Amino acid sequence: MLTNSANPALLRFERARTQVDLKTKYALSRNTSLFCDVENVFSEPLNNNYLYEEQRSSQTRLTTPKIVAGIQGRF
């Protein structure tokens, strides 16, 4: 429940959210490595709110997966 109201029609709830993230790292040498991070693999909505019953959607913010990859070095 996100809000409280005497009027049940104005009660706002948020659906449960499960976000899957993947993080990998591969050592090329003692001081150099490659990495790849993927956040929100299955494009779960950031929030998915509804009023009183689940059929009455209030707000849905969609997000896309974020991919970050690169080389990491220690000098």
Helices and strands as residue ranges (DSSP letters): G 8-10, E 12-14, E 22-27, E 32-39, E 47-51, E 57-61, E 66-73
